[in-house]
Every structure is written in structure tokens, then in C-alpha cells.
Amino acid sequence: MKVKSAGSSPVFLVDDDQSVLHATAAVLHSAGVANVEMLDDSRQLLPALERQPASTVLLDLFMPHVTGNELLPEIVRLHPQLPVIVMTAAQDVETAVLSMKEGAFDYLVKPVEESRLLASVRHALEVQSLRHQMGVLKHYLLSDCLQHGEAFAGIVTNSRKMRALFQYIEAVAVSAEPVLISGETGAGKEMFAHALHRLGALAGKFVQLNVAGLDDTLFSDTLFGHRKGAFTGADENRAGLIAQASGGTLFLDEIGDLSMASQVKLLRLLQEHMYFPLGSDVARPSDARVVCATNHNLAQLMRQNQFRSDLFFRLSVHQVEVPPLRQHTEDIPLLLQHFLDEAATATNKPLPEPSNELITLLSNYHFPGNVRELRAMVFNAMALHRGGAVLAMDSFRQAIQKQQQVHADYPIAEASDGLPIVVPGRFPTLDEVEEAMVQEALRRAKGNQGIAATLLGLSRPALNRRLARRALQTKL
């Protein structure tokens, strides 16, 4: 079992027996806890904790000068969030109960089994990490600030919803736990994964793998690598992506498409932080942070027995839900200008101005392809642009009309809990519904009949005929 130490804060070992200190440190080092401080004089502990924060303290009870029984309440008083694991040869129940009452996180009896020691330290580190993250998150939410806004420079937004998401990501970026990023295709999940990597200040690389369509053997070989001779054609050793991501971030995209057999292997990697290259019976440690993304509803896949619930709960310690573009339409003018700048540079054309009419049209479109679809629209429009100060709207109208035909079954409104439409009072006639829809389209289009016609799936002449007919009927 591998134990991941949260952040750079050390684990303090306090024991007057040098052999116990070195043996315990060796066990922790072998499990991946690199930052371990050994103290054989108990008087040094409190000053050391004042100089630098600790992630956990392993404390012997019976020592000269200052006993662990005397130190424990002082540590709890001065550092109430710090887990203290008591290690002692005393096996009586009274001592154990007293230590727990004084605030000990756990109580271990020497000689401690390696698995018991690692399980206790691992639990303590996880609790300390969560406490730290909750404190950081509380600070961000109360102060409404971003300490490292540059990490999100690639995400163009002025949305309060997106800013709140940035604050959450800053709070959890220091954690070593997995992050699950969900959201529709084209919403920008990969950009959020890159932001997490930058904020984590990790020494290793950002390594990406799209797992959709990979069978179990290819997934294992790509992720874990193989030994020479593991299978036909394996002529030499090859390191997998998990080794390449050492000390960094492993980003697994389309995790909802992972086969059940591969899900078991990924779960084992997340639980034990160890893996086996194909053809090897020697486990190798992994210290890469795992970030996953999906556009699937994993809860629904679990109900259909297509995704393991234990893997879901392991992956979703931190969850980031990237909103679709239709939920932050206030960003459309900003994104439109950003993509126009990019497209003008790429096509080496003068930069045209987007019209207010175009912004109104785009703000009333549901964008099934999200930000990626908007970018494609802008680049297509720039490719067709033949000069002029204002960007033409024809290509945008055509793209929207085409998508409305393709996505004819797209929900008109996002109803909650699948409830039916409730029509209070008298049921309206088709003519009344048609009139209401036309007036609503004109309202959203700010009176622009061309945009209203696009929203209604009509040509402008067809809408004009309907309006003229309605006006005539009103006069009669």
C-alpha cells in the first residue's frame, strides 16, 4: 500500500529510540512519504511545529525530559487540526482511552505491523488534507478572490458562475486526491484540467489519454507500459503514461467509456498508488495525480451497471461541473471577440466588427456543441469573409438552422424532474400558441424579425407573411 503525503508538510516522528525512528521512517519512505522529520528529543517538537507546519505527528508516550502524555494535550491545544498518532509499548486499555480522550487521532501498540502503521498514517494524511482544503475553500468563498488568476488565462469568461468554479479549483488544487471533471462536449473540460495542473505546482508533466475505444489490453499497455517479451512484438521495455506523468498529472478523458475490466485496474491504481507493467510481477509506485473527465452521466451508467460505483466514489473526491455555454451566455460577446481575433490572425485578414444583431442571434441559440461550436462558427465565418468592416451573419444563420434540424429533439426548456408541462386554466388553441411563440421570439430578438425567424425555424419571408396575416385578422 502506498501512502501519498499531502503537500510538502513533513510527518514528524518523535521517539527516544533511534532504531524505532529509523525503522518507522524506512517504512514510510517505502510507501511514498518522502518528507519525514525524526526527533529523538521530545523537547524539540513544539519549537519545530512553530517553525513549520506538519501533516501528522507519530508520538511515543514514554520518553525522558518531556513525556508523550505531557506533550499530547499541548499539541492538541496549540495545533488542534494536526492529527497525532500515539505509538507506545503500553497495551493497557486505560492508557489508550486516556490518549484518545486527550485528542489522539489513533493509538498504535509497538511493535506495530507495517500495514497497520501505513493505514493509520494514510487516514491521518487524508483527514489533514481535507481539513486544509475546507479551510482554503472557506477563505475563497468568503473573500471572493483568486490568488492565481493567471492559471485560468486560457479560459475566456466574465461569468460569476465560472469565477466560483475557479475559486473551487484553486481550493482543491493542492490536494493529491483525484478530480472528476464533468460537462458537455465542447464545454472546456480539458482547459480546466490544465488549470488544475498549473495550480498544483507539480514538478512532473501533464500527460493526457483519451480512453474511449481502448480495449483492456491496449489500455493497460498504454497506461502501465510493458516488459520485454510480455507479448508478441514487445521487443523492449516500454514505460507507460503513468510513469511519464510521475510527479505530475495524468488526465484521463472520456472516462465514462472505459471498459469494466479496465475500471478494475484504474480502481486498484487509485487505491494502492501501485501498478504492474504488462509482463511484470513487480509493483511500481505511482505519485501522479489523476484527473478524469466525462460527458456522460456516471450516476445513470452506475444504475445500468456500466460503471463501477466504487470507482466513481474514488474518482469523485473533488467534482468539477463545467457549465454549458447556454448557462453563461453573458460570455458570448467576449468569446466572439476572442475567436474573431484568433481567426483574423490565422487567416491574415483585417479584423471585422461583430454586429449587435449577431450577438443577439448567438445569445438566443442553445449551442449543443458549446464553446467549441462557437469557435468553429467564427472561424468558418472568417474564412468566408470577403472584406468589409462588419462580419456577415449569413454563415451563422445557416449553421444555426442546420443544427436546429439535426437537433430537432433537443429539449426546448430544461424541465426539472421530468415533470409534464402544466397549463393552468383554459387549454390554449394552436393559433394562440403560435401567436405567443412569435411574440416571444420577437421579444428575445429585440424586435429583429430576421433573428426571430431563425429562432422559429422559419425564413424571414415566411415570418413576414404570418405577421401580415395576423395584422390583417386583427383589423377585421
C-alpha positions as CSV (number, residue, x, y, z in Angstrom):
1,M,0.0,0.0,0.0
2,K,1.3,3.4,-1.0
3,V,0.7,6.5,1.1
4,K,0.6,9.9,-0.5
5,S,1.7,12.8,1.7
6,A,-0.4,15.9,1.2
7,G,1.7,18.9,0.2
8,S,5.2,19.5,1.5
9,S,4.5,19.4,5.2
10,P,6.5,16.7,7.0
11,V,5.4,13.8,9.1
12,F,7.1,14.1,12.5
13,L,8.4,11.0,14.3
14,V,9.1,11.5,18.0
15,D,10.8,8.7,19.9
16,D,13.9,8.4,22.0
17,D,14.7,5.1,20.5
18,Q,16.9,5.6,17.3
19,S,16.2,2.2,16.0
20,V,12.4,2.8,16.1
21,L,12.8,6.1,14.4
22,H,14.8,4.8,11.5
23,A,12.7,1.7,11.1
24,T,9.4,3.7,11.0
25,A,10.9,6.3,8.6
26,A,12.1,3.5,6.3
27,V,8.5,2.1,6.2
28,L,7.0,5.5,5.4
29,H,9.7,6.2,2.8
30,S,8.9,2.9,1.0
31,A,5.3,3.8,1.0
32,G,5.9,7.2,-0.7
33,V,6.1,9.6,2.3
34,A,9.3,11.4,1.3
35,N,9.2,14.2,3.9
36,V,9.8,12.7,7.3
37,E,11.4,14.5,10.3
38,M,12.9,12.4,13.1
39,L,13.2,13.8,16.6
40,D,14.8,11.8,19.4
41,D,14.4,14.6,22.0
42,S,10.8,15.3,22.8
43,R,11.7,18.9,23.9
44,Q,12.4,19.7,20.2
45,L,8.9,19.0,19.0
46,L,6.9,22.1,20.0
47,P,9.6,24.6,18.7
48,A,9.8,22.5,15.5
49,L,6.0,22.8,15.0
50,E,6.2,26.6,15.5
51,R,8.8,26.8,12.7
52,Q,7.0,24.8,10.1
53,P,3.5,23.1,9.8
54,A,3.3,19.3,10.0
55,S,0.9,16.9,8.3
56,T,1.0,14.3,11.1
57,V,2.8,13.5,14.3
58,L,3.7,10.0,15.4
59,L,4.4,10.3,19.2
60,D,5.8,7.9,21.7
61,L,4.3,8.2,25.2
62,F,7.2,7.2,27.4
63,M,10.3,9.4,26.8
64,P,12.8,11.2,29.1
65,H,12.6,15.0,29.7
66,V,9.0,15.5,28.4
67,T,6.7,12.5,28.1
68,G,4.2,12.0,25.3
69,N,1.4,12.2,27.9
70,E,2.6,15.7,28.6
71,L,3.1,16.7,25.0
72,L,-0.2,15.4,23.6
73,P,-2.6,17.9,25.3
74,E,-0.2,20.8,24.4
75,I,-0.1,19.7,20.7
76,V,-3.9,19.5,20.6
77,R,-4.2,22.9,22.3
78,L,-1.7,24.7,20.0
79,H,-2.4,22.8,16.8
80,P,-6.0,21.5,17.1
81,Q,-6.2,20.5,13.4
82,L,-3.0,18.4,13.5
83,P,-3.5,14.6,13.7
84,V,-1.4,12.9,16.4
85,I,-0.9,9.2,16.3
86,V,0.3,7.7,19.6
87,M,2.8,4.8,19.4
88,T,3.7,3.1,22.6
89,A,4.5,-0.3,24.1
90,A,1.8,0.1,26.7
91,Q,-1.0,-2.3,26.0
92,D,-3.4,-1.4,28.8
93,V,-6.8,-0.1,27.8
94,E,-6.8,2.7,30.3
95,T,-3.7,4.4,28.6
96,A,-5.3,4.0,25.2
97,V,-8.6,5.5,26.4
98,L,-6.9,8.4,28.1
99,S,-4.8,9.2,25.0
100,M,-8.0,9.2,22.8
101,K,-9.7,11.5,25.3
102,E,-6.8,13.9,25.2
103,G,-7.3,14.2,21.4
104,A,-5.1,11.5,19.9
105,F,-6.1,10.6,16.3
106,D,-5.1,6.9,16.7
107,Y,-3.4,4.6,19.2
108,L,-0.8,2.0,18.0
109,V,0.9,-0.6,20.1
110,K,4.6,-1.5,19.5
111,P,5.8,-3.4,17.6
112,V,3.4,-2.0,15.0
113,E,2.5,-4.1,12.0
114,E,3.6,-2.3,8.8
115,S,0.1,-2.5,7.3
116,R,-1.5,-1.1,10.5
117,L,1.0,1.8,10.6
118,L,0.5,2.7,6.9
119,A,-3.3,2.6,7.2
120,S,-3.2,4.9,10.2
121,V,-0.8,7.4,8.6
122,R,-2.7,7.3,5.3
123,H,-6.0,8.0,7.1
124,A,-4.4,10.9,9.1
125,L,-3.0,12.5,5.9
126,E,-6.3,12.3,4.1
127,V,-8.1,13.9,7.1
128,Q,-5.5,16.6,7.3
129,S,-5.7,17.3,3.6
130,L,-9.5,17.6,3.7
131,R,-9.3,19.9,6.7
132,H,-6.8,22.1,4.8
133,Q,-8.9,22.1,1.7
134,M,-12.1,23.1,3.6
135,G,-10.2,26.0,5.2
136,V,-8.9,27.2,1.9
137,L,-12.3,26.8,0.2
138,K,-14.0,28.7,3.0
139,H,-11.4,31.5,2.6
140,Y,-12.0,31.7,-1.2
141,L,-15.8,31.7,-0.9
142,L,-15.9,34.4,1.9
143,S,-13.3,36.6,0.3
144,D,-14.4,36.2,-3.4
145,C,-10.8,36.3,-4.5
146,L,-8.4,34.4,-6.8
147,Q,-4.8,34.1,-5.8
148,H,-3.6,32.7,-9.1
149,G,-5.9,34.1,-11.7
150,E,-3.2,33.6,-14.3
151,A,-3.8,29.8,-14.2
152,F,-7.1,30.4,-15.9
153,A,-5.8,32.8,-18.5
154,G,-6.8,30.4,-21.3
155,I,-10.5,30.4,-20.2
156,V,-12.3,33.5,-21.6
157,T,-15.1,34.5,-19.2
158,N,-16.7,37.2,-17.1
159,S,-19.3,34.9,-15.7
160,R,-19.8,34.8,-11.9
161,K,-20.7,31.1,-12.2
162,M,-17.3,30.4,-13.9
163,R,-15.5,32.5,-11.3
164,A,-17.0,30.5,-8.5
165,L,-15.7,27.4,-10.3
166,F,-12.2,28.9,-10.5
167,Q,-12.3,29.5,-6.7
168,Y,-13.2,25.9,-6.0
169,I,-10.5,24.6,-8.3
170,E,-7.9,26.8,-6.5
171,A,-9.0,25.4,-3.2
172,V,-8.7,21.7,-4.2
173,A,-5.6,22.1,-6.5
174,V,-3.3,21.4,-3.5
175,S,-4.9,18.1,-2.8
176,A,-3.4,14.8,-4.0
177,E,-6.9,13.3,-4.4
178,P,-8.4,12.6,-7.8
179,V,-10.6,15.2,-9.5
180,L,-13.6,14.3,-11.7
181,I,-14.5,17.0,-14.3
182,S,-17.9,16.5,-16.0
183,G,-19.6,18.6,-18.6
184,E,-21.0,18.5,-22.1
185,T,-18.8,18.1,-25.2
186,G,-17.0,21.3,-26.1
187,A,-17.5,23.0,-22.7
188,G,-13.8,23.2,-21.9
189,K,-13.1,20.3,-19.6
190,E,-9.5,19.8,-20.8
191,M,-8.7,23.5,-20.1
192,F,-9.9,23.1,-16.5
193,A,-7.6,20.0,-16.2
194,H,-4.6,22.1,-17.4
195,A,-5.5,24.8,-14.9
196,L,-5.6,22.2,-12.1
197,H,-2.1,21.0,-13.1
198,R,-0.7,24.6,-13.1
199,L,-2.2,25.4,-9.8
200,G,-0.8,22.3,-8.2
201,A,2.7,23.5,-9.0
202,L,3.7,19.9,-9.8
203,A,7.2,19.1,-10.9
204,G,6.1,16.5,-13.4
205,K,4.4,16.7,-16.8
206,F,0.7,16.9,-17.8
207,V,0.1,13.6,-19.6
208,Q,-3.2,13.0,-21.4
209,L,-5.0,9.9,-22.6
210,N,-8.4,9.6,-24.2
211,V,-9.6,6.2,-23.1
212,A,-12.7,6.0,-25.4
213,G,-12.4,2.9,-27.7
214,L,-9.5,1.3,-25.9
215,D,-9.9,-2.3,-25.1
216,D,-8.4,-3.6,-21.8
217,T,-5.1,-4.8,-23.2
218,L,-4.4,-1.6,-25.1
219,F,-5.5,0.5,-22.0
220,S,-3.1,-1.5,-19.7
221,D,-0.2,-1.3,-22.1
222,T,-0.7,2.4,-22.8
223,L,-1.1,3.4,-19.2
224,F,1.2,0.9,-17.4
225,G,3.7,0.0,-20.1
226,H,5.2,-3.5,-20.6
227,R,8.3,-5.6,-20.0
228,K,10.3,-7.0,-22.9
229,G,8.7,-10.3,-24.1
230,A,5.3,-9.5,-22.4
231,F,3.5,-10.3,-25.7
232,T,4.4,-10.8,-29.3
233,G,6.1,-7.8,-30.6
234,A,7.2,-6.5,-27.2
235,D,10.9,-6.3,-28.2
236,E,11.9,-4.0,-25.5
237,N,10.8,-2.5,-22.2
238,R,8.4,0.5,-22.6
239,A,7.3,2.9,-19.9
240,G,3.6,3.7,-19.8
241,L,1.9,7.1,-19.5
242,I,1.6,6.7,-15.7
243,A,5.4,6.6,-15.5
244,Q,5.7,9.6,-17.8
245,A,3.3,11.5,-15.5
246,S,5.4,10.8,-12.4
247,G,5.3,13.8,-10.1
248,G,2.7,15.4,-12.4
249,T,-0.9,14.9,-13.7
250,L,-2.4,12.0,-15.5
251,F,-5.5,13.3,-17.4
252,L,-7.9,10.5,-18.5
253,D,-10.5,11.9,-20.9
254,E,-13.9,10.2,-21.7
255,I,-13.6,8.0,-18.5
256,G,-17.3,7.1,-18.9
257,D,-16.4,5.0,-21.9
258,L,-13.8,2.8,-20.0
259,S,-14.4,-0.9,-20.1
260,M,-15.4,-2.7,-16.9
261,A,-12.1,-4.7,-16.9
262,S,-10.1,-1.5,-17.2
263,Q,-12.1,0.1,-14.5
264,V,-10.9,-2.5,-12.0
265,K,-7.3,-1.7,-12.9
266,L,-7.8,2.0,-12.6
267,L,-9.5,1.5,-9.2
268,R,-6.5,-0.5,-7.9
269,L,-4.2,2.2,-9.1
270,L,-6.2,4.9,-7.2
271,Q,-6.5,2.8,-4.0
272,E,-2.9,1.5,-3.8
273,H,-0.9,4.0,-5.9
274,M,0.8,1.0,-7.3
275,Y,0.7,-0.7,-10.7
276,F,2.1,-3.6,-12.6
277,P,3.5,-3.2,-16.2
278,L,2.4,-5.9,-18.5
279,G,4.6,-9.0,-18.1
280,S,6.0,-7.9,-14.7
281,D,5.2,-9.2,-11.2
282,V,7.0,-6.3,-9.5
283,A,4.7,-3.5,-8.4
284,R,5.8,0.0,-9.2
285,P,4.8,3.1,-7.2
286,S,2.8,6.0,-8.8
287,D,2.8,9.6,-7.5
288,A,0.9,11.1,-10.4
289,R,-2.3,13.0,-9.6
290,V,-5.2,11.5,-11.6
291,V,-7.8,13.9,-13.2
292,C,-10.6,12.4,-15.2
293,A,-13.2,13.9,-17.5
294,T,-16.5,12.7,-18.9
295,N,-19.5,14.0,-20.8
296,H,-21.6,11.0,-19.6
297,N,-24.0,10.9,-16.6
298,L,-22.0,8.5,-14.5
299,A,-24.8,8.1,-12.0
300,Q,-27.0,6.8,-14.8
301,L,-24.2,4.5,-16.0
302,M,-23.9,3.0,-12.5
303,R,-27.6,2.3,-12.4
304,Q,-27.2,0.5,-15.7
305,N,-24.2,-1.5,-14.3
306,Q,-21.9,0.1,-16.9
307,F,-19.7,2.0,-14.4
308,R,-18.4,0.7,-11.0
309,S,-19.8,2.6,-8.0
310,D,-16.6,2.1,-6.0
311,L,-14.5,3.7,-8.8
312,F,-17.0,6.6,-9.1
313,F,-16.7,7.4,-5.4
314,R,-12.9,7.1,-5.6
315,L,-12.7,9.4,-8.6
316,S,-15.2,12.0,-7.3
317,V,-13.5,13.1,-4.1
318,H,-13.5,16.5,-5.9
319,Q,-16.0,17.2,-8.6
320,V,-16.0,20.0,-11.1
321,E,-19.1,20.5,-13.2
322,V,-18.3,22.7,-16.2
323,P,-21.5,24.6,-17.2
324,P,-22.6,24.5,-20.9
325,L,-22.4,27.8,-22.8
326,R,-26.2,28.3,-22.7
327,Q,-25.8,28.7,-18.9
328,H,-23.3,31.6,-19.1
329,T,-24.5,33.4,-22.3
330,E,-23.1,36.6,-20.9
331,D,-19.7,35.3,-22.1
332,I,-20.8,35.1,-25.7
333,P,-19.7,38.7,-26.7
334,L,-16.4,38.2,-25.0
335,L,-15.8,34.7,-26.6
336,L,-17.0,36.0,-30.0
337,Q,-14.4,38.8,-30.0
338,H,-11.7,36.4,-28.7
339,F,-12.3,33.9,-31.5
340,L,-12.5,36.7,-34.1
341,D,-9.1,37.9,-33.0
342,E,-7.7,34.4,-33.4
343,A,-9.4,33.8,-36.7
344,A,-8.3,37.1,-38.2
345,T,-4.7,36.3,-37.2
346,A,-4.9,32.8,-38.6
347,T,-6.4,33.9,-41.9
348,N,-4.3,37.1,-42.2
349,K,-7.4,39.2,-42.7
350,P,-8.4,42.6,-41.3
351,L,-10.4,42.2,-38.1
352,P,-14.2,42.9,-38.7
353,E,-16.6,44.1,-36.1
354,P,-19.4,41.8,-34.9
355,S,-22.8,43.4,-35.1
356,N,-25.2,43.7,-32.2
357,E,-27.7,41.7,-34.3
358,L,-25.2,38.8,-34.4
359,I,-24.7,38.9,-30.7
360,T,-28.4,38.8,-30.1
361,L,-28.8,35.8,-32.5
362,L,-26.0,33.9,-30.8
363,S,-27.3,34.7,-27.3
364,N,-30.6,33.0,-28.2
365,Y,-29.0,29.8,-29.6
366,H,-28.7,26.8,-27.3
367,F,-25.2,25.7,-28.6
368,P,-25.2,21.9,-28.3
369,G,-21.5,22.0,-29.1
370,N,-20.8,24.7,-26.6
371,V,-17.7,26.9,-26.8
372,R,-16.1,24.6,-29.4
373,E,-19.1,25.1,-31.7
374,L,-19.0,28.9,-31.3
375,R,-15.3,28.8,-32.2
376,A,-16.0,26.7,-35.3
377,M,-18.7,29.1,-36.4
378,V,-16.4,32.1,-36.1
379,F,-13.5,30.5,-38.0
380,N,-15.9,29.5,-40.7
381,A,-17.3,33.0,-41.0
382,M,-13.8,34.5,-41.2
383,A,-12.9,32.0,-43.9
384,L,-15.9,33.2,-45.9
385,H,-15.4,36.9,-45.1
386,R,-14.6,38.9,-48.2
387,G,-13.9,42.3,-46.6
388,G,-15.9,45.0,-45.0
389,A,-16.0,46.5,-41.6
390,V,-18.8,44.3,-40.2
391,L,-18.8,40.5,-40.1
392,A,-21.6,38.9,-42.2
393,M,-24.2,36.9,-40.4
394,D,-25.2,34.5,-43.2
395,S,-22.9,31.6,-42.2
396,F,-24.1,31.9,-38.6
397,R,-27.7,31.7,-39.6
398,Q,-27.1,28.7,-41.8
399,A,-25.2,26.9,-39.1
400,I,-27.9,27.5,-36.6
401,Q,-30.7,26.4,-38.9
402,K,-28.8,23.3,-39.8
403,Q,-28.3,22.4,-36.1
404,Q,-31.9,23.1,-35.3
405,Q,-32.8,20.5,-37.9
406,V,-30.3,18.0,-36.7
407,H,-31.3,18.5,-33.0
408,A,-35.0,18.7,-33.6
409,D,-35.5,16.5,-30.5
410,Y,-33.3,18.8,-28.3
411,P,-35.3,19.9,-25.2
412,I,-36.9,23.4,-25.7
413,A,-36.6,24.0,-22.0
414,E,-34.8,22.2,-19.3
415,A,-37.6,20.9,-17.0
416,S,-36.7,19.6,-13.6
417,D,-37.6,16.0,-12.5
418,G,-39.2,15.3,-15.9
419,L,-42.5,16.9,-14.9
420,P,-45.1,17.5,-17.6
421,I,-45.9,21.0,-18.9
422,V,-48.6,22.4,-16.7
423,V,-51.2,24.7,-18.4
424,P,-53.3,26.4,-15.8
425,G,-56.8,27.4,-16.7
426,R,-58.2,27.1,-20.3
427,F,-56.1,25.0,-22.7
428,P,-54.8,27.3,-25.5
429,T,-55.6,26.8,-29.1
430,L,-52.8,26.2,-31.7
431,D,-53.4,29.8,-33.1
432,E,-52.9,31.2,-29.6
433,V,-49.7,29.1,-29.0
434,E,-48.4,30.2,-32.4
435,E,-49.0,33.9,-31.6
436,A,-47.4,33.5,-28.2
437,M,-44.3,31.8,-29.7
438,V,-43.9,34.5,-32.4
439,Q,-44.2,37.3,-29.8
440,E,-41.7,35.6,-27.5
441,A,-39.3,35.1,-30.4
442,L,-39.6,38.8,-31.3
443,R,-39.0,39.8,-27.7
444,R,-35.8,37.7,-27.4
445,A,-34.7,39.0,-30.8
446,K,-35.3,42.6,-29.5
447,G,-37.7,43.2,-32.4
448,N,-35.4,41.9,-35.1
449,Q,-37.6,39.9,-37.5
450,G,-34.6,38.1,-39.1
451,I,-33.4,36.7,-35.8
452,A,-36.9,35.9,-34.7
453,A,-37.4,33.9,-37.9
454,T,-34.2,32.0,-37.2
455,L,-35.3,31.1,-33.7
456,L,-38.7,29.9,-35.0
457,G,-37.1,27.8,-37.8
458,L,-38.7,29.9,-40.5
459,S,-37.4,32.0,-43.4
460,R,-37.8,35.7,-42.9
461,P,-40.4,36.0,-45.7
462,A,-42.4,33.2,-44.1
463,L,-42.4,35.1,-40.8
464,N,-43.4,38.3,-42.5
465,R,-46.4,36.6,-44.2
466,R,-47.5,35.3,-40.8
467,L,-47.2,38.7,-39.2
468,A,-49.0,40.4,-42.1
469,R,-51.8,37.7,-41.9
470,R,-52.1,38.3,-38.1
471,A,-52.2,42.1,-38.6
472,L,-55.0,41.7,-41.2
473,Q,-57.0,39.4,-39.0
474,T,-56.7,41.9,-36.2
475,K,-58.1,44.7,-38.4
476,L,-61.0,42.6,-39.4
